[in-house]
Amino acid sequence: MANERLRATISAKGQTLQTLADHVGIDPKSVERWISKDRTPHRSHRWKAASFLGVDEIYLWPAVAKQAETASTSELITYYPHRGAVPASLWASLIEQATSQVEILVYAGLFLFDSNPDLPDQLADKAKAGAHVRILLGDPDSAMIHQRGEEEGIGDDLAARARITRRYLQPAAVTPGVEVRLHDTILYNSIYRFDDDVLVNPHVLGAPAGQNPVLHFRYIPGARTFRHYMRSFDYAWDRGTPS
Protein backbone atom coordinates (compact mmCIF):
# COMPACT_ATOMS: atom_id res chain seq x y z
CA MET A 1 0.00 0.00 0.00
CA ALA A 2 1.35 3.41 -0.94
CA ASN A 3 2.04 6.09 1.65
CA GLU A 4 -0.56 8.56 0.43
CA ARG A 5 -0.17 10.64 3.59
CA LEU A 6 3.45 11.40 2.68
CA ARG A 7 2.55 12.11 -0.93
CA ALA A 8 -0.25 14.48 0.08
CA THR A 9 1.92 16.30 2.63
CA ILE A 10 4.67 16.92 0.08
CA SER A 11 2.12 18.38 -2.31
CA ALA A 12 0.31 20.42 0.36
CA LYS A 13 3.59 22.03 1.45
CA GLY A 14 4.38 23.03 -2.14
CA GLN A 15 7.36 20.69 -2.31
CA THR A 16 8.43 17.95 -4.71
CA LEU A 17 10.22 14.62 -4.46
CA GLN A 18 13.33 16.42 -5.62
CA THR A 19 13.24 19.25 -3.07
CA LEU A 20 12.58 16.79 -0.24
CA ALA A 21 15.37 14.52 -1.43
CA ASP A 22 17.77 17.47 -1.69
CA HIS A 23 16.99 18.54 1.86
CA VAL A 24 17.43 15.04 3.27
CA GLY A 25 20.52 14.39 1.12
CA ILE A 26 19.30 11.32 -0.76
CA ASP A 27 18.27 10.30 -4.28
CA PRO A 28 14.68 11.22 -5.31
CA LYS A 29 14.14 7.54 -6.15
CA SER A 30 14.45 6.76 -2.44
CA VAL A 31 11.66 9.22 -1.67
CA GLU A 32 9.57 7.62 -4.40
CA ARG A 33 10.04 4.23 -2.74
CA TRP A 34 8.97 5.74 0.59
CA ILE A 35 5.70 6.58 -1.13
CA SER A 36 5.06 3.79 -3.66
CA LYS A 37 6.29 0.92 -1.45
CA ASP A 38 5.47 2.57 1.91
CA ARG A 39 9.02 2.06 3.12
CA THR A 40 9.98 3.48 6.49
CA PRO A 41 13.18 5.52 6.13
CA HIS A 42 16.18 5.49 8.43
CA ARG A 43 15.60 7.48 11.62
CA SER A 44 17.80 10.45 10.67
CA HIS A 45 16.12 10.67 7.27
CA ARG A 46 12.67 10.57 8.89
CA TRP A 47 13.57 13.44 11.19
CA LYS A 48 14.96 15.59 8.39
CA ALA A 49 11.98 14.89 6.15
CA ALA A 50 9.40 15.51 8.87
CA SER A 51 11.11 18.73 9.95
CA PHE A 52 11.28 19.96 6.35
CA LEU A 53 7.57 19.26 5.87
CA GLY A 54 6.60 20.71 9.24
CA VAL A 55 4.88 17.62 10.63
CA ASP A 56 5.63 14.93 13.19
CA GLU A 57 7.37 11.82 11.84
CA ILE A 58 4.66 9.62 13.38
CA TYR A 59 2.06 11.34 11.21
CA LEU A 60 4.01 10.37 8.09
CA TRP A 61 5.08 6.92 9.28
CA PRO A 62 2.57 5.65 11.90
CA ALA A 63 4.48 2.36 12.20
CA VAL A 64 7.20 4.06 14.22
CA ALA A 65 4.71 5.13 16.92
CA LYS A 66 5.16 1.99 19.04
CA GLN A 67 8.94 2.27 18.84
CA ALA A 68 8.80 5.94 19.80
CA GLU A 69 6.39 5.24 22.67
CA THR A 70 8.71 2.63 24.15
CA ALA A 71 11.77 4.85 23.78
CA SER A 72 9.98 7.89 25.17
CA THR A 73 9.00 5.99 28.31
CA SER A 74 12.66 5.14 28.80
CA GLU A 75 13.64 8.81 28.57
CA LEU A 76 12.27 9.55 32.04
CA ILE A 77 15.14 9.16 34.50
CA THR A 78 13.33 10.22 37.66
CA TYR A 79 10.65 12.43 39.17
CA TYR A 80 11.04 14.92 42.03
CA PRO A 81 7.95 16.10 43.96
CA HIS A 82 9.27 19.67 44.12
CA ARG A 83 12.29 21.59 42.84
CA GLY A 84 13.97 21.61 46.23
CA ALA A 85 14.12 17.80 46.10
CA VAL A 86 16.49 17.91 43.13
CA PRO A 87 19.93 17.19 44.65
CA ALA A 88 22.36 20.09 44.51
CA SER A 89 24.94 17.56 43.34
CA LEU A 90 22.81 16.80 40.26
CA TRP A 91 22.61 20.45 39.25
CA ALA A 92 26.37 20.77 39.76
CA SER A 93 27.23 17.65 37.77
CA LEU A 94 24.92 18.51 34.86
CA ILE A 95 26.43 21.97 34.65
CA GLU A 96 29.98 20.68 34.97
CA GLN A 97 29.63 17.88 32.43
CA ALA A 98 27.85 19.85 29.69
CA THR A 99 30.15 20.39 26.71
CA SER A 100 27.97 21.23 23.72
CA GLN A 101 24.67 22.83 24.75
CA VAL A 102 23.26 24.63 27.76
CA GLU A 103 19.75 25.99 27.27
CA ILE A 104 17.65 27.52 30.03
CA LEU A 105 14.09 28.85 29.80
CA VAL A 106 12.79 30.54 32.96
CA TYR A 107 11.13 33.67 34.22
CA ALA A 108 13.93 34.26 36.74
CA GLY A 109 15.71 31.04 37.72
CA LEU A 110 17.47 32.99 40.44
CA PHE A 111 17.82 29.91 42.67
CA LEU A 112 20.20 28.33 40.13
CA PHE A 113 22.58 31.29 40.19
CA ASP A 114 22.33 31.78 43.95
CA SER A 115 23.19 28.13 44.58
CA ASN A 116 25.88 28.04 41.88
CA PRO A 117 27.67 31.41 42.22
CA ASP A 118 30.31 30.45 39.65
CA LEU A 119 27.69 29.61 37.00
CA PRO A 120 28.19 32.75 34.87
CA ASP A 121 31.94 32.06 34.68
CA GLN A 122 31.27 28.40 33.91
CA LEU A 123 28.92 29.33 31.08
CA ALA A 124 31.50 31.71 29.63
CA ASP A 125 34.22 29.06 29.85
CA LYS A 126 32.01 26.49 28.16
CA ALA A 127 31.21 28.90 25.34
CA LYS A 128 34.91 29.60 24.86
CA ALA A 129 35.44 25.84 24.58
CA GLY A 130 32.81 25.59 21.83
CA ALA A 131 29.53 25.05 23.67
CA HIS A 132 26.39 26.90 22.61
CA VAL A 133 24.70 28.63 25.54
CA ARG A 134 21.19 30.06 25.22
CA ILE A 135 19.40 31.65 28.17
CA LEU A 136 15.81 32.89 28.05
CA LEU A 137 14.72 35.13 30.93
CA GLY A 138 11.34 36.66 31.51
CA ASP A 139 11.10 40.31 30.49
CA PRO A 140 10.65 42.02 33.88
CA ASP A 141 8.59 44.79 32.26
CA SER A 142 6.17 42.41 30.54
CA ALA A 143 2.56 41.85 31.45
CA MET A 144 3.17 38.12 31.74
CA ILE A 145 5.79 38.54 34.47
CA HIS A 146 3.40 40.80 36.38
CA GLN A 147 0.55 38.31 35.99
CA ARG A 148 2.71 35.37 37.07
CA GLY A 149 3.92 37.30 40.11
CA GLU A 150 0.34 37.97 41.14
CA GLU A 151 -0.62 34.32 40.60
CA GLU A 152 2.28 33.15 42.77
CA GLY A 153 1.39 35.68 45.45
CA ILE A 154 4.73 37.49 45.27
CA GLY A 155 3.71 40.47 43.13
CA ASP A 156 6.62 42.52 41.78
CA ASP A 157 9.19 40.29 43.48
CA LEU A 158 9.23 38.00 40.43
CA ALA A 159 10.21 40.89 38.14
CA ALA A 160 12.90 41.87 40.66
CA ARG A 161 14.28 38.33 40.61
CA ALA A 162 14.40 38.37 36.81
CA ARG A 163 16.37 41.62 36.92
CA ILE A 164 18.85 40.17 39.41
CA THR A 165 19.43 37.08 37.28
CA ARG A 166 19.95 39.29 34.23
CA ARG A 167 22.55 41.26 36.17
CA TYR A 168 24.32 38.07 37.24
CA LEU A 169 24.52 37.01 33.59
CA GLN A 170 25.93 40.27 32.25
CA PRO A 171 29.63 39.26 32.55
CA ALA A 172 28.97 35.99 30.69
CA ALA A 173 26.69 37.56 28.06
CA VAL A 174 29.57 39.39 26.40
CA THR A 175 31.27 36.07 25.61
CA PRO A 176 30.78 34.82 22.03
CA GLY A 177 28.64 31.71 22.19
CA VAL A 178 26.57 32.93 25.14
CA GLU A 179 23.22 34.37 24.07
CA VAL A 180 20.68 35.88 26.43
CA ARG A 181 17.18 36.84 25.36
CA LEU A 182 14.10 38.15 27.13
CA HIS A 183 10.67 36.64 26.57
CA ASP A 184 7.10 37.55 27.45
CA THR A 185 5.48 34.18 26.76
CA ILE A 186 3.16 32.25 29.04
CA LEU A 187 5.64 29.93 30.73
CA TYR A 188 4.07 26.51 31.12
CA ASN A 189 7.38 24.87 32.07
CA SER A 190 10.82 26.01 33.11
CA ILE A 191 13.38 24.09 31.05
CA TYR A 192 17.01 23.39 31.97
CA ARG A 193 18.89 21.55 29.23
CA PHE A 194 22.48 20.31 29.61
CA ASP A 195 23.58 18.35 26.53
CA ASP A 196 21.37 15.22 26.48
CA ASP A 197 19.75 15.83 29.88
CA VAL A 198 16.83 18.13 30.51
CA LEU A 199 15.09 19.03 33.76
CA VAL A 200 11.50 20.18 33.25
CA ASN A 201 9.76 22.11 36.02
CA PRO A 202 6.01 22.28 35.20
CA HIS A 203 4.23 25.39 36.47
CA VAL A 204 1.11 24.92 38.57
CA LEU A 205 -1.35 27.80 38.75
CA GLY A 206 -1.16 29.55 42.10
CA ALA A 207 2.10 27.94 43.22
CA PRO A 208 5.70 29.20 42.90
CA ALA A 209 7.92 27.20 40.56
CA GLY A 210 9.99 25.92 43.48
CA GLN A 211 6.97 24.11 44.91
CA ASN A 212 6.20 22.28 41.67
CA PRO A 213 7.47 18.89 40.42
CA VAL A 214 10.61 18.39 38.34
CA LEU A 215 11.00 15.69 35.67
CA HIS A 216 14.46 14.55 34.57
CA PHE A 217 14.63 13.28 30.98
CA ARG A 218 17.60 11.98 29.02
CA TYR A 219 17.55 11.95 25.23
CA ILE A 220 17.20 8.58 23.51
CA PRO A 221 17.27 8.32 19.69
CA GLY A 222 13.80 7.62 18.35
CA ALA A 223 12.01 8.99 21.42
CA ARG A 224 9.97 12.19 21.37
CA THR A 225 9.75 13.68 24.89
CA PHE A 226 13.17 15.36 24.99
CA ARG A 227 12.72 16.72 21.47
CA HIS A 228 9.15 17.79 22.30
CA TYR A 229 10.32 20.04 25.13
CA MET A 230 13.22 21.41 23.12
CA ARG A 231 10.83 22.39 20.33
CA SER A 232 8.99 24.38 22.99
CA PHE A 233 12.27 26.04 23.93
CA ASP A 234 12.93 26.93 20.29
CA TYR A 235 9.41 28.34 19.98
CA ALA A 236 10.06 30.72 22.87
CA TRP A 237 13.58 31.50 21.66
CA ASP A 238 12.40 32.58 18.23
CA ARG A 239 10.01 35.04 19.89
CA GLY A 240 12.54 36.41 22.37
CA THR A 241 14.39 39.70 22.10
CA PRO A 242 18.12 40.25 22.72
CA SER A 243 18.85 41.21 26.29
Secondary structure, DSSP 8 states (H G I E B T S, - for coil): ---HHHHHHHHHTT--HHHHHHHHTS-HHHHHHHHHS-----HHHHHHHHHHHTS-HHHH-GGGHHHHHHHHHHHEEEEESSGGGS-HHHHHHHHHH--SEEEEE-S--HHHHHH-TTHHHHHHHHHHTT-EEEEEEE-TTSHHHHHHHHHHT-TTHHHHHHHHHHHHHHHHHTSTTEEEEEE-S--SEEEEEETTEEEEEE--TTS-GGGS-EEEEE--TT-SHHHHHHHHHHHHHHT-EE-
